[in-house]
Amino acid sequence: MALSLVAWSLQAITYHFAALATGLHVSFAASTVAMLTVNLSFLFPLTPGNVGVFQALYALTMGAFGVSSGAAVATALLLQALQILPMTALALALAPDLALRRPPDAPR
């Protein structure tokens, strides 16, 4: 439970710093609400990586705090890139054979 609390706290900090870095002047509470909303959307994945859903929910949530939808979508794209790209790079570095392996039933 303690590790989960630490992980969620670090994620909330990431959301807030990303918002500040893109020029959104929102409170830490607004960033946390946006994070919780986006994280709840992962319970029902509609698209691979929740692309599109992530951005829409982030923009909708931040809109409630007075942020324009364009700025919110741009911030959401940055946030998703911050979450996906490092993990993908780490996975490729640690297990490159998994990326290059063909599925057993793939035609040759």
C-alpha positions, -999 to 999 in steps of 0.1 A, spaced: 0 0 0 29 23 8 45 17 -26 12 24 -43 9 57 -25 44 66 -35 38 56 -71 6 76 -73 22 106 -57 50 106 -82 26 103 -110 6 133 -97 38 153 -95 46 143 -131 12 154 -142 16 187 -124 51 195 -137 41 186 -172 12 210 -170 35 237 -157 61 230 -184 35 234 -211 23 267 -196 -9 256 -179 -12 275 -147 -33 250 -126 -32 239 -91 -17 206 -79 -52 196 -70 -64 201 -106 -35 180 -119 -43 153 -94 -80 153 -104 -69 150 -141 -46 121 -132 -73 103 -113 -98 107 -141 -74 95 -168 -63 65 -146 -100 55 -141 -103 54 -179 -78 26 -180 -103 3 -163 -122 2 -196 -95 4 -224 -112 15 -256 -81 20 -278 -46 6 -276 -27 26 -250 -59 46 -244 -47 70 -272 -74 95 -278 -94 86 -247 -65 98 -225 -64 132 -243 -102 136 -244 -106 129 -206 -76 151 -197 -89 180 -218 -124 175 -204 -112 175 -168 -88 204 -173 -116 223 -190 -135 223 -157 -105 242 -143 -105 268 -171 -79 254 -193 -84 256 -231 -89 222 -248 -61 227 -273 -35 234 -245 -49 205 -225 -47 180 -254 -11 191 -261 -2 186 -224 -19 152 -225 1 142 -255 33 151 -236 21 132 -206 14 101 -226 47 103 -243 65 106 -209 47 75 -198 51 53 -228 83 62 -246 108 56 -217 91 22 -208 92 12 -245 129 21 -248 137 3 -216 119 -28 -228 137 -27 -261 170 -23 -244 164 -52 -219 147 -76 -243 155 -68 -279 148 -103 -290 112 -100 -281 108 -71 -305 125 -90 -333 109 -124 -328 82 -135 -352 50 -150 -339 50 -188 -343 21 -188 -368 35 -160 -390 41 -169 -427 78 -170 -438 
